[in-house]
Amino acid sequence: MAKKKAAKSLKGTWSSGDLKILKQQFPNTATAKVAAKLGRPVDAVKKKASRMGLKKTKKYMKSLGRA
């Protein structure tokens, strides 16, 4: 008997847990790392963060040499 894979939420749907992680980690963490943790494409994370009004902190951007 084959095991069924646990159904991930509908495509494009963000769980409250995903949103919490995004809100906590996006400002100070590389977007690619946040995307990997959430199992989502980088572009999807960027778009959702933008729609939520999230931005990288000045401290984080300075650490990249961009502030």
N, CA, C and O atoms as CSV, one atom per row, in Angstrom:
chain,resi,resn,atom,element,x,y,z
A,1,MET,N,N,0.841,-1.169,0.000
A,1,MET,CA,C,0.000,0.000,0.000
A,1,MET,C,C,0.896,1.245,0.000
A,1,MET,O,O,1.754,1.395,0.870
A,2,ALA,N,N,0.698,2.115,-0.957
A,2,ALA,CA,C,1.513,3.322,-1.066
A,2,ALA,C,C,1.044,4.363,-0.057
A,2,ALA,O,O,-0.151,4.548,0.174
A,3,LYS,N,N,2.038,5.043,0.540
A,3,LYS,CA,C,1.700,6.103,1.476
A,3,LYS,C,C,1.327,7.356,0.710
A,3,LYS,O,O,1.949,7.693,-0.298
A,4,LYS,N,N,0.314,8.037,1.194
A,4,LYS,CA,C,-0.073,9.301,0.572
A,4,LYS,C,C,0.744,10.415,1.206
A,4,LYS,O,O,0.951,10.452,2.419
A,5,LYS,N,N,1.200,11.318,0.354
A,5,LYS,CA,C,1.951,12.465,0.835
A,5,LYS,C,C,0.980,13.435,1.508
A,5,LYS,O,O,-0.143,13.618,1.037
A,6,ALA,N,N,1.404,14.046,2.592
A,6,ALA,CA,C,0.555,15.021,3.266
A,6,ALA,C,C,0.259,16.166,2.314
A,6,ALA,O,O,1.166,16.726,1.699
A,7,ALA,N,N,-0.973,16.499,2.201
A,7,ALA,CA,C,-1.386,17.541,1.256
A,7,ALA,C,C,-0.950,18.913,1.762
A,7,ALA,O,O,-1.321,19.331,2.859
A,8,LYS,N,N,-0.156,19.608,0.943
A,8,LYS,CA,C,0.224,20.986,1.245
A,8,LYS,C,C,-0.981,21.849,0.895
A,8,LYS,O,O,-1.804,21.475,0.059
A,9,SER,N,N,-1.072,22.984,1.529
A,9,SER,CA,C,-2.210,23.849,1.247
A,9,SER,C,C,-2.274,24.199,-0.240
A,9,SER,O,O,-1.316,23.991,-0.984
A,10,LEU,N,N,-3.384,24.716,-0.638
A,10,LEU,CA,C,-3.594,25.053,-2.042
A,10,LEU,C,C,-2.474,25.944,-2.556
A,10,LEU,O,O,-1.903,26.742,-1.813
A,11,LYS,N,N,-2.173,25.796,-3.831
A,11,LYS,CA,C,-1.112,26.587,-4.448
A,11,LYS,C,C,-1.368,28.071,-4.229
A,11,LYS,O,O,-2.452,28.579,-4.512
A,12,GLY,N,N,-0.356,28.748,-3.723
A,12,GLY,CA,C,-0.474,30.183,-3.511
A,12,GLY,C,C,-1.067,30.572,-2.170
A,12,GLY,O,O,-1.069,31.752,-1.820
A,13,THR,N,N,-1.564,29.621,-1.422
A,13,THR,CA,C,-2.149,29.915,-0.127
A,13,THR,C,C,-1.070,29.919,0.947
A,13,THR,O,O,-0.253,29.001,1.023
A,14,TRP,N,N,-1.073,30.940,1.763
A,14,TRP,CA,C,-0.083,31.084,2.829
A,14,TRP,C,C,-0.762,30.770,4.158
A,14,TRP,O,O,-1.790,31.358,4.494
A,15,SER,N,N,-0.180,29.842,4.908
A,15,SER,CA,C,-0.730,29.517,6.227
A,15,SER,C,C,-0.333,30.613,7.212
A,15,SER,O,O,0.573,31.403,6.945
A,16,SER,N,N,-1.008,30.649,8.333
A,16,SER,CA,C,-0.670,31.657,9.345
A,16,SER,C,C,0.749,31.419,9.860
A,16,SER,O,O,1.452,32.369,10.205
A,17,GLY,N,N,1.170,30.149,9.911
A,17,GLY,CA,C,2.539,29.837,10.334
A,17,GLY,C,C,3.574,30.356,9.347
A,17,GLY,O,O,4.611,30.889,9.741
A,18,ASP,N,N,3.278,30.193,8.046
A,18,ASP,CA,C,4.173,30.715,7.007
A,18,ASP,C,C,4.288,32.235,7.112
A,18,ASP,O,O,5.379,32.793,6.997
A,19,LEU,N,N,3.165,32.890,7.328
A,19,LEU,CA,C,3.159,34.350,7.426
A,19,LEU,C,C,3.951,34.821,8.649
A,19,LEU,O,O,4.646,35.836,8.598
A,20,LYS,N,N,3.837,34.078,9.732
A,20,LYS,CA,C,4.566,34.425,10.958
A,20,LYS,C,C,6.070,34.308,10.713
A,20,LYS,O,O,6.834,35.194,11.097
A,21,ILE,N,N,6.492,33.224,10.078
A,21,ILE,CA,C,7.911,33.033,9.764
A,21,ILE,C,C,8.394,34.143,8.840
A,21,ILE,O,O,9.463,34.712,9.061
A,22,LEU,N,N,7.623,34.451,7.820
A,22,LEU,CA,C,7.990,35.502,6.880
A,22,LEU,C,C,8.158,36.837,7.606
A,22,LEU,O,O,9.148,37.539,7.402
A,23,LYS,N,N,7.199,37.178,8.442
A,23,LYS,CA,C,7.245,38.453,9.157
A,23,LYS,C,C,8.447,38.530,10.103
A,23,LYS,O,O,9.055,39.591,10.247
A,24,GLN,N,N,8.786,37.422,10.741
A,24,GLN,CA,C,9.900,37.407,11.694
A,24,GLN,C,C,11.258,37.393,11.000
A,24,GLN,O,O,12.188,38.068,11.442
A,25,GLN,N,N,11.375,36.632,9.922
A,25,GLN,CA,C,12.690,36.405,9.344
A,25,GLN,C,C,13.038,37.286,8.149
A,25,GLN,O,O,14.214,37.575,7.928
A,26,PHE,N,N,12.059,37.712,7.382
A,26,PHE,CA,C,12.355,38.465,6.159
A,26,PHE,C,C,13.238,39.702,6.372
A,26,PHE,O,O,14.178,39.908,5.605
A,27,PRO,N,N,12.963,40.537,7.398
A,27,PRO,CA,C,13.747,41.773,7.528
A,27,PRO,C,C,15.255,41.575,7.740
A,27,PRO,O,O,16.044,42.435,7.348
A,28,ASN,N,N,15.663,40.467,8.348
A,28,ASN,CA,C,17.074,40.284,8.714
A,28,ASN,C,C,17.735,39.051,8.127
A,28,ASN,O,O,18.854,38.712,8.512
A,29,THR,N,N,17.076,38.379,7.212
A,29,THR,CA,C,17.589,37.120,6.662
A,29,THR,C,C,17.542,37.182,5.136
A,29,THR,O,O,16.658,37.811,4.554
A,30,ALA,N,N,18.505,36.522,4.504
A,30,ALA,CA,C,18.520,36.467,3.041
A,30,ALA,C,C,17.206,35.878,2.542
A,30,ALA,O,O,16.712,34.885,3.078
A,31,THR,N,N,16.660,36.490,1.530
A,31,THR,CA,C,15.366,36.063,0.983
A,31,THR,C,C,15.417,34.606,0.529
A,31,THR,O,O,14.449,33.865,0.701
A,32,ALA,N,N,16.534,34.200,-0.046
A,32,ALA,CA,C,16.678,32.811,-0.501
A,32,ALA,C,C,16.590,31.831,0.669
A,32,ALA,O,O,16.037,30.741,0.522
A,33,LYS,N,N,17.130,32.208,1.824
A,33,LYS,CA,C,17.055,31.330,2.999
A,33,LYS,C,C,15.628,31.232,3.525
A,33,LYS,O,O,15.173,30.156,3.912
A,34,VAL,N,N,14.931,32.353,3.535
A,34,VAL,CA,C,13.534,32.355,3.980
A,34,VAL,C,C,12.699,31.498,3.031
A,34,VAL,O,O,11.866,30.704,3.468
A,35,ALA,N,N,12.932,31.667,1.724
A,35,ALA,CA,C,12.195,30.894,0.728
A,35,ALA,C,C,12.442,29.398,0.896
A,35,ALA,O,O,11.511,28.597,0.813
A,36,ALA,N,N,13.697,29.024,1.131
A,36,ALA,CA,C,14.028,27.606,1.321
A,36,ALA,C,C,13.334,27.046,2.555
A,36,ALA,O,O,12.815,25.930,2.528
A,37,LYS,N,N,13.323,27.817,3.634
A,37,LYS,CA,C,12.669,27.363,4.868
A,37,LYS,C,C,11.172,27.162,4.660
A,37,LYS,O,O,10.574,26.239,5.214
A,38,LEU,N,N,10.572,28.040,3.849
A,38,LEU,CA,C,9.137,27.950,3.602
A,38,LEU,C,C,8.788,26.990,2.464
A,38,LEU,O,O,7.621,26.646,2.273
A,39,GLY,N,N,9.802,26.559,1.709
A,39,GLY,CA,C,9.547,25.664,0.577
A,39,GLY,C,C,8.821,26.367,-0.553
A,39,GLY,O,O,7.975,25.775,-1.223
A,40,ARG,N,N,9.154,27.631,-0.761
A,40,ARG,CA,C,8.502,28.440,-1.788
A,40,ARG,C,C,9.549,29.085,-2.683
A,40,ARG,O,O,10.700,29.237,-2.274
A,41,PRO,N,N,9.167,29.465,-3.896
A,41,PRO,CA,C,10.108,30.168,-4.781
A,41,PRO,C,C,10.485,31.536,-4.207
A,41,PRO,O,O,9.682,32.171,-3.524
A,42,VAL,N,N,11.697,31.978,-4.486
A,42,VAL,CA,C,12.170,33.274,-4.000
A,42,VAL,C,C,11.236,34.393,-4.456
A,42,VAL,O,O,10.910,35.285,-3.674
A,43,ASP,N,N,10.811,34.351,-5.701
A,43,ASP,CA,C,9.924,35.406,-6.209
A,43,ASP,C,C,8.602,35.467,-5.453
A,43,ASP,O,O,8.057,36.551,-5.245
A,44,ALA,N,N,8.089,34.327,-5.044
A,44,ALA,CA,C,6.836,34.303,-4.283
A,44,ALA,C,C,7.028,34.962,-2.914
A,44,ALA,O,O,6.152,35.680,-2.431
A,45,VAL,N,N,8.183,34.707,-2.301
A,45,VAL,CA,C,8.483,35.305,-0.997
A,45,VAL,C,C,8.649,36.819,-1.140
A,45,VAL,O,O,8.142,37.579,-0.315
A,46,LYS,N,N,9.353,37.253,-2.175
A,46,LYS,CA,C,9.535,38.695,-2.403
A,46,LYS,C,C,8.185,39.386,-2.600
A,46,LYS,O,O,7.926,40.446,-2.030
A,47,LYS,N,N,7.345,38.774,-3.403
A,47,LYS,CA,C,6.041,39.364,-3.711
A,47,LYS,C,C,5.162,39.450,-2.462
A,47,LYS,O,O,4.533,40.478,-2.212
A,48,LYS,N,N,5.122,38.376,-1.686
A,48,LYS,CA,C,4.290,38.367,-0.479
A,48,LYS,C,C,4.815,39.375,0.535
A,48,LYS,O,O,4.032,40.088,1.162
A,49,ALA,N,N,6.126,39.441,0.699
A,49,ALA,CA,C,6.715,40.398,1.641
A,49,ALA,C,C,6.379,41.827,1.224
A,49,ALA,O,O,6.061,42.669,2.064
A,50,SER,N,N,6.451,42.090,-0.066
A,50,SER,CA,C,6.127,43.422,-0.574
A,50,SER,C,C,4.667,43.763,-0.297
A,50,SER,O,O,4.353,44.869,0.143
A,51,ARG,N,N,3.787,42.815,-0.556
A,51,ARG,CA,C,2.352,43.052,-0.329
A,51,ARG,C,C,2.031,43.247,1.150
A,51,ARG,O,O,1.057,43.913,1.499
A,52,MET,N,N,2.864,42.658,2.022
A,52,MET,CA,C,2.679,42.820,3.468
A,52,MET,C,C,3.365,44.088,3.984
A,52,MET,O,O,3.207,44.458,5.148
A,53,GLY,N,N,4.118,44.741,3.117
A,53,GLY,CA,C,4.826,45.960,3.523
A,53,GLY,C,C,6.121,45.685,4.263
A,53,GLY,O,O,6.646,46.569,4.941
A,54,LEU,N,N,6.644,44.471,4.143
A,54,LEU,CA,C,7.889,44.120,4.826
A,54,LEU,C,C,9.081,44.616,4.017
A,54,LEU,O,O,9.074,44.577,2.787
A,55,LYS,N,N,10.094,45.077,4.721
A,55,LYS,CA,C,11.319,45.531,4.076
A,55,LYS,C,C,12.515,45.009,4.855
A,55,LYS,O,O,12.412,44.684,6.038
A,56,LYS,N,N,13.638,44.934,4.178
A,56,LYS,CA,C,14.881,44.560,4.842
A,56,LYS,C,C,15.290,45.716,5.760
A,56,LYS,O,O,15.069,46.881,5.432
A,57,THR,N,N,15.882,45.391,6.906
A,57,THR,CA,C,16.325,46.434,7.825
A,57,THR,C,C,17.556,47.143,7.270
A,57,THR,O,O,18.291,46.591,6.451
A,58,LYS,N,N,17.763,48.361,7.724
A,58,LYS,CA,C,18.950,49.117,7.304
A,58,LYS,C,C,20.216,48.384,7.735
A,58,LYS,O,O,21.204,48.350,7.002
A,59,LYS,N,N,20.178,47.805,8.921
A,59,LYS,CA,C,21.341,47.066,9.429
A,59,LYS,C,C,21.677,45.891,8.504
A,59,LYS,O,O,22.845,45.657,8.193
A,60,TYR,N,N,20.660,45.160,8.071
A,60,TYR,CA,C,20.883,44.018,7.176
A,60,TYR,C,C,21.433,44.492,5.835
A,60,TYR,O,O,22.387,43.919,5.309
A,61,MET,N,N,20.826,45.539,5.288
A,61,MET,CA,C,21.282,46.054,3.994
A,61,MET,C,C,22.728,46.581,4.096
A,61,MET,O,O,23.517,46.424,3.164
A,62,LYS,N,N,23.062,47.202,5.229
A,62,LYS,CA,C,24.428,47.692,5.421
A,62,LYS,C,C,25.412,46.527,5.463
A,62,LYS,O,O,26.534,46.633,4.968
A,63,SER,N,N,24.983,45.416,6.059
A,63,SER,CA,C,25.862,44.244,6.132
A,63,SER,C,C,26.158,43.684,4.736
A,63,SER,O,O,27.154,42.990,4.532
A,64,LEU,N,N,25.280,43.997,3.786
A,64,LEU,CA,C,25.496,43.573,2.391
A,64,LEU,C,C,26.256,44.624,1.603
A,64,LEU,O,O,26.616,44.406,0.446
A,65,GLY,N,N,26.498,45.766,2.236
A,65,GLY,CA,C,27.176,46.862,1.569
A,65,GLY,C,C,26.251,47.658,0.672
A,65,GLY,O,O,26.697,48.236,-0.320
A,66,ARG,N,N,24.962,47.699,1.006
A,66,ARG,CA,C,23.985,48.383,0.163
A,66,ARG,C,C,23.259,49.530,0.841
A,66,ARG,O,O,22.232,49.988,0.339
A,67,ALA,N,N,23.758,49.998,1.953
A,67,ALA,CA,C,22.990,51.068,2.612
A,67,ALA,C,C,23.759,52.323,2.780
A,67,ALA,O,O,23.237,53.300,3.317
